[in-house]
Amino acid sequence: MERGRRTDRIAGALLLLVSAGYGLEASRLQADFLADPLGPRAFPLLLAVSLGVFSLYLLVRPDPDPAWPPPHVLSGQLGMLASFVVYSYALAPLGFLLATTLEMAWLSRLFGASWRTGLLGGLGLAVVLYVIFVFGLGIPLPLGRWWPA
């Protein structure tokens, strides 16, 4: 029973550190050209405060007997987390369309889809999101080094 409380407290402490770091970085955001009274800091600071509150809850009231998923589920979650990190680094060199297609194919594969289904679904999602952001919202997305400028 004490082991479960300890793991929740460790998770709470780590998440509290992440919250503090995220909040510190969010407080440094500046955009002088925006007329928005809240500015670019409001939403990231709200996320940091929310994460901090939930982290404190884990520290103060840990679950006495948390249920941990089996190892194969944890490995899938780590694979998903790693793919998000790889995606963030691949976005600029590969471009939004290719990086998003590959990311969605990988995530689909983790959830049991075939490579063909994942690639087709990922490509469809990437194209739809690209059209929405670039043409609908006017937000440019990276094309990557492989696409002629």
Secondary structure by P-SEA (a helix, b strand, c coil): caaaaaaaaaaaaaaaaaaaaaaaaaaaccccccccccccaaaaaaaaaaaaaaaaaaacccccbbbbccaaaaaaaaaaaaaaaaaaaacccccaaaaaaaaaaaaaaaacccaaaaaaaaaaaaaaaaaaaaccccbbbbccccccc
